[in-house]
Amino acid sequence: MKTISSTDCKTRFGECLDGVRTEPLTIEKTGRPVAVLISSSEYARLMAMEDAYWIARAKEAEASGFIGTEKSMELLKAALDAEA
C-alpha cells in the first residue's frame, strides 16, 4: 500500500484518485497514518463482505433458536443505523 502526506495528497488529489483504482492509499499527517483512500468498488466489496458476515451470524442465531427472522432484521437494522 502506498503512503502519501496529507499536503501532497491535497496538491495531487486527482492523481491520488486515479491511483486508488488499483491499490489503497494511506494518508499521513505529521508522519502518522490518519486515513486510507480506497476505490468505490473496493468499498462496495468490503461492505458486501460485512453484510454477508452479519447475515450469516443472524442465520446461525435463528437456527439455534435464539431469535427469529423479524428480531434478527430489527437488530441488524439498528446496528447499521447506529454506524451511520
DOTORFI-967856 format. One line per 2 residues: number of its first residue (from 1); for each residue x, y, z of C-alpha. Coordinates in Angstrom, 3 decimals. Each point is the difference from the previous one (the first is absolute). Layout:
NUM> X/Y/Z  ...;
//
This chain:
1> 0.000/0.000/0.000  1.366/3.394/-0.932;
3> 0.251/2.851/2.489  -0.233/3.750/-0.582;
5> -0.030/3.067/2.241  -3.258/1.899/0.326;
7> 1.676/3.058/-1.561  1.158/-1.983/-3.038;
9> -3.409/-1.637/-0.299  -1.667/3.401/0.010;
11> 2.359/1.237/-2.700  -0.290/-3.152/-2.135;
13> -3.580/-0.995/0.796  -0.858/-0.975/-3.572;
15> 3.005/-2.312/-0.162  -0.973/-1.501/3.336;
17> -3.498/-0.729/-1.283  1.413/-1.642/-3.110;
19> 2.414/-2.085/2.077  -2.575/-1.480/2.365;
21> -1.615/-1.804/-2.921  2.793/-2.566/0.309;
23> 1.059/0.185/3.665  -0.962/1.755/3.244;
25> 1.904/3.107/1.066  0.959/0.802/3.584;
27> -0.077/3.711/0.804  2.292/1.237/2.759;
29> -0.087/3.211/1.983  3.161/0.947/1.873;
31> 1.356/-3.476/-0.683  -2.971/-1.884/1.456;
33> -2.495/-1.962/-2.095  -3.399/1.693/0.304;
35> -2.040/-1.300/-2.945  -0.111/-2.536/-2.787;
37> -1.387/0.927/-3.393  -1.561/-2.928/-1.885;
39> -1.918/-0.369/-3.253  -3.776/-0.066/0.061;
41> 0.059/-3.580/-1.330  2.277/-1.096/2.876;
43> -2.292/1.767/2.473  -3.022/-1.805/-1.487;
45> 1.860/-3.328/0.235  0.850/0.590/3.663;
47> -3.579/1.003/0.823  -1.325/-3.132/-1.743;
49> 2.402/-2.123/2.076  -1.189/1.657/3.180;
51> -3.643/-0.479/-0.986  0.653/-3.676/-0.756;
53> 1.649/-0.432/3.392  -2.937/1.478/1.872;
55> -2.531/-1.928/-2.062  1.840/-3.221/0.812;
57> 0.056/0.888/3.693  -3.743/0.741/-0.062;
59> -0.736/-3.311/-1.725  2.126/-1.877/2.553;
61> -1.860/1.672/2.837  -3.360/-0.766/-1.568;
63> 0.976/-3.638/-0.671  1.030/-0.450/3.621;
65> -3.422/1.223/1.097  1.432/3.128/1.576;
67> -2.096/2.540/-1.936  -2.287/0.075/-3.016;
69> 0.346/1.623/-3.401  -1.950/3.111/0.966;
71> 2.074/0.633/3.122  3.230/-0.679/-1.941;
73> -0.962/2.591/-2.600  -0.853/2.544/2.689;
75> 3.374/-0.491/1.683  1.918/0.176/-3.281;
77> -1.829/3.171/-1.035  0.654/1.578/3.393;
79> 3.702/-0.890/-0.219  0.298/1.444/-3.506;
81> -1.909/3.143/0.969  2.238/0.462/3.038;
83> 3.090/-0.069/-2.234  -1.404/2.646/-2.340;
//
